[in-house]
Amino acid sequence: MKQVNWLGLVVALIAGQVIGVIWYGNLFSAAWMEAQSLTEADFVGQDWKMGLGVLNMIVILLGLDWLIRRLGASGYMAGAKVALAACVCFALTVAALNYIYAAGTLSLLLIDGGYQVVTYTVAGALLGGLKRKPKAA
């Protein structure tokens, strides 16, 4: 845990939450709820799930940080490329299983998949590019 890029992780976590609010709260709220057959009433008493979402994002970011360091990707663009590849090869393929086997709708796959692509890419850029400066000796 000593090698974790905590600065990049915290900033990426905040960025991911902001992207989520904009993506699901403003841009695609109605379409996402329709694709899920949900109404506003379905969200009453479900606030605790937001905490699980943050925890899930932390696990994702720890994994991305490890992968970026392991591959020696340094810089915003290199981090973004690694994270985008991880997203396409892992996150999107897992999300597609809901569409393939669980009768998920194509619109839901596109909304959720688009969020994953944007969030992973931004997070990877921040993890690869934001580095704490070493303390002066």
C-alpha positions as CSV (number, residue, x, y, z in Angstrom):
1,M,0.0,0.0,0.0
2,K,3.0,2.2,0.4
3,Q,3.4,2.5,-3.4
4,V,-0.2,3.5,-4.1
5,N,-0.6,6.8,-5.7
6,W,-2.9,8.2,-3.1
7,L,-3.0,11.7,-4.6
8,G,-4.1,10.3,-7.9
9,L,-6.5,7.9,-6.3
10,V,-8.3,10.5,-4.2
11,V,-8.6,12.9,-7.1
12,A,-9.8,10.1,-9.4
13,L,-12.4,9.0,-6.8
14,I,-13.7,12.6,-6.6
15,A,-13.7,12.9,-10.4
16,G,-15.5,9.5,-10.7
17,Q,-18.3,10.6,-8.3
18,V,-18.7,14.0,-10.1
19,I,-18.9,12.2,-13.5
20,G,-21.5,9.8,-12.0
21,V,-23.7,12.6,-10.8
22,I,-23.5,14.4,-14.2
23,W,-23.9,11.1,-16.2
24,Y,-26.7,9.5,-14.2
25,G,-28.2,12.6,-12.5
26,N,-28.3,15.0,-15.4
27,L,-27.5,13.5,-18.8
28,F,-29.1,10.1,-18.8
29,S,-31.3,10.0,-15.7
30,A,-34.6,9.5,-17.5
31,A,-33.3,7.1,-20.1
32,W,-31.5,5.0,-17.4
33,M,-34.5,4.8,-15.2
34,E,-36.7,3.8,-18.2
35,A,-34.2,1.1,-19.2
36,Q,-34.4,-0.3,-15.7
37,S,-38.1,0.2,-15.3
38,L,-37.5,2.3,-12.2
39,T,-39.3,5.3,-10.8
40,E,-38.2,7.9,-8.2
41,A,-40.1,5.9,-5.6
42,D,-37.7,3.0,-6.1
43,F,-34.8,5.0,-4.7
44,V,-36.4,5.9,-1.3
45,G,-34.3,4.5,1.5
46,Q,-31.5,3.4,-0.9
47,D,-29.0,6.1,0.0
48,W,-26.7,3.6,1.7
49,K,-26.0,2.1,-1.7
50,M,-24.0,5.2,-2.6
51,G,-21.5,4.2,0.0
52,L,-21.1,0.8,-1.6
53,G,-20.6,2.6,-4.9
54,V,-17.7,4.6,-3.4
55,L,-16.2,1.4,-1.9
56,N,-16.5,-0.3,-5.3
57,M,-14.8,2.7,-7.0
58,I,-11.9,2.5,-4.5
59,V,-11.3,-1.1,-5.3
60,I,-11.3,-0.3,-9.1
61,L,-8.9,2.6,-8.6
62,L,-6.5,0.4,-6.5
63,G,-6.5,-2.1,-9.3
64,L,-6.0,0.5,-12.0
65,D,-3.2,2.1,-10.0
66,W,-1.5,-1.3,-9.5
67,L,-1.8,-2.0,-13.3
68,I,-0.5,1.4,-14.3
69,R,2.5,1.0,-12.0
70,R,3.1,-2.6,-13.1
71,L,3.1,-1.6,-16.7
72,G,5.4,1.4,-16.1
73,A,2.9,3.8,-17.6
74,S,3.8,7.3,-16.7
75,G,1.9,10.4,-17.6
76,Y,-1.7,11.3,-18.2
77,M,-2.0,9.8,-21.7
78,A,-0.2,6.6,-20.8
79,G,-2.4,6.1,-17.7
80,A,-5.6,6.9,-19.8
81,K,-4.6,4.3,-22.4
82,V,-4.0,1.5,-19.8
83,A,-7.2,2.3,-18.1
84,L,-9.2,2.4,-21.3
85,A,-7.8,-1.0,-22.3
86,A,-8.7,-2.4,-18.9
87,C,-12.2,-1.0,-19.2
88,V,-12.8,-2.5,-22.7
89,C,-11.2,-5.9,-21.8
90,F,-12.8,-6.3,-18.4
91,A,-15.5,-3.8,-17.3
92,L,-17.4,-3.6,-20.5
93,T,-17.3,-7.3,-21.1
94,V,-18.7,-8.0,-17.7
95,A,-21.4,-5.3,-18.2
96,A,-22.2,-6.9,-21.5
97,L,-23.1,-10.2,-19.7
98,N,-26.2,-8.5,-18.3
99,Y,-27.2,-7.6,-21.9
100,I,-26.4,-11.0,-23.2
101,Y,-27.8,-13.3,-20.5
102,A,-30.0,-11.3,-18.2
103,A,-32.3,-9.5,-20.7
104,G,-30.7,-6.1,-20.2
105,T,-31.5,-3.5,-22.8
106,L,-29.1,-2.2,-25.3
107,S,-29.8,1.4,-24.1
108,L,-28.8,0.3,-20.6
109,L,-25.6,-1.3,-21.9
110,L,-24.7,1.9,-23.8
111,I,-25.4,4.2,-20.8
112,D,-23.6,2.1,-18.3
113,G,-20.8,1.2,-20.7
114,G,-20.3,4.9,-21.7
115,Y,-20.0,5.8,-18.0
116,Q,-17.4,3.1,-17.5
117,V,-15.4,4.2,-20.5
118,V,-15.3,7.9,-19.5
119,T,-14.7,7.1,-15.8
120,Y,-11.9,4.6,-16.3
121,T,-10.2,6.8,-18.9
122,V,-10.3,9.9,-16.7
123,A,-9.2,7.9,-13.6
124,G,-6.3,6.3,-15.5
125,A,-5.1,9.7,-16.7
126,L,-5.2,11.0,-13.1
127,L,-3.5,7.9,-11.7
128,G,-0.8,8.0,-14.4
129,G,-0.3,11.8,-14.4
130,L,-0.8,13.1,-10.9
131,K,2.3,12.3,-8.8
132,R,3.4,13.7,-5.4
133,K,6.6,15.5,-5.7
134,P,9.4,13.8,-3.6
135,K,10.4,15.6,-0.5
136,A,13.5,17.6,-0.7
137,A,16.5,16.0,1.0
